[in-house]
Amino acid sequence: MFANQSIKELENSQVALTLTVDAASIEEAYKKQLDKYAKEATLNGFRKGKAPIALIEKKIGASLRQDVTFQCMEDDLKACIDTLSDEQKPLPFYTPVLQDEESLIPFKANSDVTFTVNYEVKPQFEVGTYKGLTVEVPVVEVEKADVDKEIDALRDQNAMVIAKTTPAAKGDIVTINYVELDSEGNEVAGTSRADFTFTIGSSYNYYQIDEEVVGMSTDEEKTIAKTYGADFENSDLAGKTISLLVKMTNVKERQLPTLDDEFAQDVKDEYKTVKDLVDAKTSELKTNLEARMKDYKLSKLIGEVSKATTITIPSSMIDFQVENQWKDLLKNNPNLTEEQLLKYFELSGQSKESVLASWREPATENLKVQLIMEKIQKAEDFKPNEEEFNKQVAEMTSKITDAKQIEMYTEMIKDDLTYSMVPDFLLANNTFKDGKKLSYADFLAGKADEVAEENK
């Protein structure tokens, strides 16, 4: 059993824990193991278990003492950690590191052993001001144009594709045959393609000839000369001029349904008129805007608190976070093995190490936000809604009989519920002032901060 202990704070959220294991405990464990070995040992000239203890000790005493002492140290370390406060305990994914091991060996008989382990702990910090702040947010409203765009998208989803007898225009679906020609007008081997279909204006074609095929009719053939800039995205074409023989074999257009009551009913049975459809889409967009604005306000608030808060995130926390992200990546791509995923990254000039390295900075910021939220949760001492709390506990523990497990789940549920109260608390205890007007589309595209920066 450990005789005494001391904890010293180090830099970067590390501590040094020093323990002394008393000699009596070590000797008792050593004698017990020696006796056990003696009963099983077979030495030349002696029957099993009859060899003198002194002879056995001379043969294996040093190595046995070392094993026993290390085991005593490990047992006492575990026992000591159980007595520490949560702030002093090692992070659950960090293994304490024994310091100056070489100075401890060889262990001497009848002697206390004092040793030190270093390990990372949960960061201790003072959270910045998180109440009474004023944060500027953009003014965003759902306009008629936003609703029209949603309804146009619905019409597009329900469009019919029909043959077209007039020349091709932007937005039409065309099918072409093509082949490159050399300077003498001969076909270049390996460049022909038949029955290639694309939508004009999408640029989803190798030569990006969308503009050049506008105006062509079915069965029309023409030679296109196109020069590509030195910075063209396709390096095979960059800086070159090519001749392409193109034949239009098919032109189709998307015929949008008329926006009338019949269309509204086709979208959803509960819609009887166009007005019903428009009102429903307006409500959906407003609800979405409200949720996104709430997230944005919270993000801006947390950002302000984070600026005023200094936290040293232990490297093991960051390691654990990015490794879990990697596992999630594998889980979310069940059709790919890890080897295939690594091959994919290799082809794009990356490796697992470089990918994880690129994740470290955002992971660090996410951990900082989480720690700040937990600090506020603890400082405000939130109480969960009793009805919801009891309901979740009953659901989670209905088939559990072990008292310790029930206690663990109960604390976990309480912690989850009170943590979820932090966002609304922050939103209710801070002020938001109107900034510049921003369109709904730009706000959803994440351009709020970009626009705010431009307007400074």
C-alpha positions in Angstrom: 0.0 0.0 0.0 1.3 3.5 -0.8 2.6 5.4 2.1 2.3 8.9 0.8 1.6 10.9 -2.4 2.2 14.3 -3.9 1.0 15.9 -7.1 2.8 18.7 -8.9 1.3 20.6 -11.8 3.4 20.7 -15.0 3.0 22.7 -18.2 0.5 21.8 -21.0 -2.2 20.2 -18.7 0.2 17.6 -17.3 0.9 16.6 -13.7 3.5 14.6 -11.9 2.2 12.2 -9.4 4.8 10.9 -6.9 4.0 7.8 -4.7 5.9 5.8 -2.2 5.2 2.1 -1.9 6.1 0.9 1.6 8.7 -1.9 2.0 6.4 -4.1 4.0 3.9 -4.4 1.2 6.6 -5.2 -1.3 8.2 -7.8 0.9 4.9 -9.5 1.7 4.0 -9.7 -2.1 7.6 -10.9 -2.8 7.5 -13.7 -0.2 4.1 -14.8 -1.4 5.3 -15.1 -5.0 8.5 -16.8 -4.0 6.6 -19.4 -1.9 4.3 -20.0 -4.8 7.1 -20.5 -7.2 9.0 -22.8 -4.8 6.0 -25.1 -4.6 6.0 -25.5 -8.4 9.7 -25.3 -9.1 11.7 -28.3 -10.2 15.5 -28.0 -9.8 18.2 -30.6 -10.6 18.7 -32.8 -7.6 15.4 -31.9 -5.9 11.9 -33.2 -6.1 9.2 -30.8 -7.3 8.6 -28.2 -4.6 11.4 -29.4 -2.4 14.2 -27.1 -3.5 15.5 -24.8 -0.7 14.0 -21.3 -0.8 17.5 -19.8 -0.6 18.6 -21.7 -3.8 15.5 -20.6 -5.6 16.0 -17.0 -4.5 19.6 -17.0 -5.7 18.4 -18.3 -9.1 15.4 -16.0 -9.8 15.3 -13.6 -6.8 16.4 -10.4 -8.7 13.9 -10.9 -11.6 11.1 -11.9 -9.3 11.7 -8.9 -7.1 11.6 -6.6 -10.1 8.3 -8.1 -11.4 6.7 -8.0 -7.9 7.8 -4.5 -7.2 6.5 -3.2 -10.6 3.2 -4.9 -9.9 3.0 -3.3 -6.4 3.7 0.0 -8.0 1.0 -0.5 -10.6 -1.6 -1.7 -8.0 -0.8 1.3 -5.7 -1.0 3.7 -8.7 -4.5 2.4 -9.6 -5.6 2.6 -5.9 -4.2 6.1 -5.6 -5.9 7.4 -8.8 -9.2 6.1 -7.5 -8.9 8.5 -4.6 -8.1 11.6 -6.7 -10.5 14.3 -7.7 -11.7 14.3 -11.3 -9.4 17.3 -12.0 -6.4 15.3 -10.9 -7.1 12.0 -12.6 -5.5 11.0 -15.8 -7.5 11.4 -19.0 -9.2 8.1 -19.7 -7.3 7.6 -23.0 -3.9 8.5 -21.5 -1.5 6.0 -19.9 0.7 7.5 -17.1 4.4 7.4 -18.0 6.9 6.2 -15.4 9.8 8.6 -15.0 13.5 7.7 -14.5 12.9 4.0 -14.5 16.6 3.3 -14.8 17.3 5.0 -11.5 14.9 2.6 -9.7 16.5 -0.6 -10.8 17.7 -2.8 -9.3 15.2 -2.8 -6.5 16.6 -3.4 -3.0 15.1 -5.7 -0.4 13.3 -4.2 2.6 13.3 -0.7 1.0 10.4 1.7 0.2 10.1 2.6 -3.5 9.3 6.1 -4.4 8.4 6.7 -8.1 6.9 9.4 -10.3 4.5 9.1 -13.2 3.6 12.0 -15.5 0.2 12.1 -17.2 -2.2 14.5 -18.9 -5.3 15.8 -17.1 -8.4 17.6 -18.2 -7.4 21.3 -18.7 -8.1 23.7 -15.9 -8.9 27.2 -16.9 -11.0 30.3 -16.2 -13.7 30.8 -18.8 -14.0 34.2 -20.3 -17.1 36.4 -19.9 -20.1 34.5 -21.3 -23.0 36.7 -20.2 -23.9 40.3 -21.1 -22.2 40.2 -24.4 -23.4 42.0 -27.6 -22.9 40.2 -30.9 -23.7 41.5 -34.3 -25.6 39.2 -36.7 -26.9 39.8 -40.2 -30.5 40.7 -41.0 -31.9 37.9 -43.0 -35.5 37.5 -44.3 -37.2 35.0 -46.5 -38.2 36.9 -49.6 -40.7 36.0 -52.4 -37.7 35.2 -54.6 -36.5 32.5 -52.2 -39.9 30.9 -52.1 -40.1 31.1 -55.9 -36.7 29.4 -56.2 -37.9 26.5 -54.0 -41.1 26.1 -56.1 -39.1 26.3 -59.3 -36.9 23.5 -58.0 -40.1 21.4 -57.4 -41.2 22.1 -60.9 -37.8 21.1 -62.2 -37.9 17.8 -60.3 -41.3 17.1 -61.9 -40.3 18.2 -65.4 -40.8 16.0 -68.4 -38.0 15.5 -70.9 -39.3 15.7 -74.5 -37.8 15.7 -77.9 -37.1 19.2 -79.4 -37.3 20.1 -83.1 -35.8 23.6 -82.7 -32.1 24.3 -82.2 -30.3 23.5 -78.9 -30.3 26.1 -76.2 -28.9 26.4 -72.7 -30.5 23.9 -70.4 -31.3 21.5 -73.1 -30.2 17.8 -72.9 -28.2 17.0 -76.0 -26.5 13.9 -77.4 -23.4 14.2 -79.6 -20.7 12.3 -81.4 -17.3 13.9 -81.5 -13.7 13.4 -82.5 -10.6 15.6 -82.5 -9.1 16.6 -85.9 -5.4 17.2 -86.6 -4.1 20.2 -88.6 -4.8 18.4 -91.8 -8.4 17.6 -90.9 -7.8 13.9 -90.1 -9.3 12.2 -87.1 -7.0 11.8 -84.1 -6.9 8.2 -83.0 -8.4 7.5 -79.5 -10.4 10.8 -79.3 -13.7 9.7 -80.7 -16.8 9.4 -78.6 -20.3 8.4 -79.6 -23.7 9.1 -78.0 -22.3 11.4 -75.3 -25.1 13.1 -73.4 -24.9 16.2 -71.3 -26.9 19.3 -70.3 -25.8 22.5 -72.0 -24.5 24.9 -69.4 -23.4 22.2 -66.9 -19.8 22.1 -68.3 -20.0 18.3 -67.7 -18.1 17.5 -70.8 -14.3 17.0 -71.4 -13.9 19.8 -73.9 -16.4 22.2 -72.2 -18.1 23.0 -75.5 -21.4 24.1 -74.0 -21.5 27.5 -75.8 -20.2 26.1 -79.0 -23.1 23.6 -79.4 -25.8 26.2 -78.7 -27.9 26.7 -81.9 -27.1 23.3 -83.4 -30.0 21.1 -84.5 -30.5 17.4 -84.6 -28.3 15.7 -87.3 -26.3 18.9 -87.8 -22.5 18.6 -88.0 -19.8 21.2 -87.5 -16.2 21.7 -86.7 -15.4 23.6 -83.5 -12.1 25.4 -83.0 -11.4 26.1 -79.4 -8.4 27.7 -77.6 -7.8 27.0 -73.9 -6.1 29.3 -71.6 -2.8 28.4 -69.9 -4.6 28.1 -66.6 -7.4 25.8 -67.9 -8.3 23.3 -65.2 -7.5 20.3 -67.5 -3.8 20.3 -67.9 -4.0 18.1 -71.1 -5.9 21.0 -72.8 -4.3 24.0 -71.1 -2.6 26.4 -73.6 -3.7 24.4 -76.6 -6.0 25.0 -79.6 -8.0 22.0 -80.8 -10.4 21.2 -83.7 -13.4 19.1 -82.8 -15.8 17.6 -85.3 -19.2 17.4 -83.6 -22.4 15.9 -84.8 -25.7 16.7 -82.9 -27.7 13.4 -82.8 -30.4 14.4 -80.3 -31.9 17.5 -78.6 -34.3 17.3 -75.7 -35.7 19.9 -73.4 -37.1 19.8 -70.0 -40.8 20.9 -70.0 -41.7 22.3 -66.7 -45.3 21.7 -65.3 -47.5 24.7 -65.1 -47.8 26.2 -61.6 -51.4 25.6 -60.9 -53.6 24.0 -58.3 -53.3 20.6 -60.0 -49.5 20.8 -59.7 -49.8 21.8 -56.0 -52.0 18.7 -55.4 -49.4 16.5 -57.2 -46.7 17.8 -54.8 -48.7 16.9 -51.7 -52.3 15.7 -51.2 -52.8 18.3 -48.4 -52.2 21.1 -50.8 -55.4 22.1 -52.6 -54.2 25.3 -54.2 -51.1 27.1 -55.3 -51.5 29.4 -52.3 -51.3 26.3 -50.0 -48.1 25.3 -51.6 -46.6 28.8 -51.4 -47.6 29.2 -47.8 -46.2 25.8 -46.8 -42.8 26.5 -48.6 -42.7 29.9 -47.0 -43.2 28.4 -43.5 -40.5 25.7 -44.2 -38.0 28.3 -45.2 -38.7 30.5 -42.2 -38.4 27.5 -39.9 -35.1 26.6 -41.5 -33.9 30.2 -41.2 -34.8 30.3 -37.6 -32.8 27.1 -36.8 -29.8 28.2 -38.9 -29.8 31.7 -37.3 -29.9 30.2 -33.8 -26.9 28.0 -34.7 -25.1 31.1 -36.1 -25.8 33.2 -33.1 -24.5 30.5 -30.8 -21.4 30.1 -32.9 -20.7 33.8 -32.8 -21.2 33.8 -29.0 -19.0 30.9 -28.4 -16.4 32.5 -30.7 -16.4 35.6 -28.5 -16.1 33.6 -25.3 -13.3 31.4 -26.9 -11.3 34.5 -27.8 -11.4 35.5 -24.1 -10.5 32.0 -22.8 -7.0 30.5 -22.8 -7.0 26.7 -22.7 -4.1 24.3 -23.3 -5.6 21.3 -24.9 -3.6 18.1 -24.1 -2.1 16.4 -27.1 -3.8 13.1 -26.1 -7.2 14.7 -26.3 -6.5 15.9 -29.9 -5.0 12.5 -30.8 -8.1 10.8 -29.5 -10.4 13.2 -31.4 -8.8 12.8 -34.8 -8.4 9.1 -34.5 -12.2 8.9 -33.8 -12.8 11.0 -36.9 -10.8 8.5 -38.9 -12.8 5.7 -37.5 -16.0 7.6 -38.4 -14.7 8.1 -41.9 -14.3 4.3 -42.3 -17.7 3.7 -40.7 -19.4 6.1 -43.1 -17.8 4.4 -46.1 -18.7 0.8 -45.5 -17.9 -0.2 -49.1 -14.3 0.8 -48.8 -11.6 -1.0 -46.7 -9.0 1.1 -44.9 -6.5 0.0 -47.4 -8.6 1.3 -50.3 -9.2 4.5 -48.5 -5.5 4.9 -48.0 -4.9 4.2 -51.7 -7.4 6.9 -52.6 -5.5 9.5 -50.4 -2.2 8.3 -51.9 -3.5 9.0 -55.4 -4.4 12.6 -54.3 -0.9 13.1 -52.8 -2.0 12.5 -49.2 -1.4 10.0 -46.5 -3.2 9.0 -43.3 -0.7 11.1 -41.4 -1.2 14.2 -43.5 -5.0 13.9 -43.3 -4.9 13.5 -39.5 -2.5 16.4 -39.3 -4.9 18.6 -41.3 -7.7 17.7 -38.8 -5.8 18.7 -35.7 -6.5 22.4 -35.8 -10.3 22.1 -36.2 -10.3 19.3 -33.7 -8.5 21.5 -31.2 -11.0 24.3 -31.7 -13.9 21.9 -31.3 -12.5 20.5 -28.0 -12.0 24.1 -26.8 -15.7 24.8 -27.5 -16.7 21.6 -25.7 -14.7 22.4 -22.7 -16.1 25.9 -22.5 -19.6 24.6 -22.7 -18.9 22.1 -20.0 -17.4 24.8 -17.8 -20.6 27.0 -18.2 -22.7 23.9 -17.5 -20.9 23.3 -14.2 -20.8 27.0 -13.2 -24.5 27.5 -13.8 -25.4 24.3 -12.0 -28.4 23.6 -14.3 -31.2 21.3 -13.2 -32.7 19.0 -15.8 -36.4 19.0 -16.5 -37.6 16.4 -13.9 -40.2 14.8 -16.1 -37.9 14.4 -19.1 -35.1 13.2 -16.8 -37.2 10.5 -15.1 -38.6 9.4 -18.5 -35.1 8.9 -20.0 -33.8 7.2 -16.8 -36.7 4.8 -16.9 -36.2 4.0 -20.6 -32.5 3.5 -20.3 -32.5 1.4 -17.1 -35.7 -0.6 -17.5 -33.8 -3.9 -18.2 -30.8 -3.2 -15.9 -30.6 -4.7 -12.4 -27.0 -3.8 -11.4 -27.1 -0.8 -9.1 -23.8 0.6 -10.2 -24.8 0.5 -13.9 -28.1 2.3 -13.1 -26.2 5.0 -11.2 -23.8 5.4 -14.1 -26.6 5.8 -16.7 -28.5 8.1 -14.4 -25.5 10.4 -14.1 -24.8 10.2 -17.8 -28.4 11.2 -18.6 -28.3 14.1 -16.2 -25.1 15.3 -17.7 -26.4 15.1 -21.2 -29.6 17.0 -20.4 -27.9 19.8 -18.5 -25.2 20.1 -21.2 -28.0 20.6 -23.7 -29.3 23.5 -21.7 -26.2 25.6 -22.3 -27.0 26.9 -25.8 -30.4 28.3 -24.8 -28.9 29.8 -21.7 -26.3 31.6 -23.7 -28.8 32.9 -26.2 -31.1 34.2 -23.5 -28.3 35.9 -21.5 -26.7 37.8 -24.3 -27.8 40.5 -26.8 -27.8 40.5 -30.6 -27.7 43.6 -32.7 -28.7 43.9 -36.3 -25.8 44.0 -38.8 -25.9 44.3 -42.6 -28.8 42.8 -44.6 -27.9 39.5 -46.1 -29.9 37.4 -48.6 -31.4 34.0 -47.5 -29.3 32.2 -50.1 -26.0 33.8 -49.1 -26.7 33.2 -45.4 -27.4 29.5 -46.1 -24.2 29.4 -48.2 -22.2 30.4 -45.1 -21.3 33.9 -46.4 -22.4 35.8 -43.3 -18.8 36.2 -41.9 -17.4 36.9 -45.3 -19.9 39.7 -46.0 -19.4 41.1 -42.4 -15.6 41.3 -43.0 -16.1 43.1 -46.4 -18.3 45.7 -44.7 -15.8 46.5 -42.0 
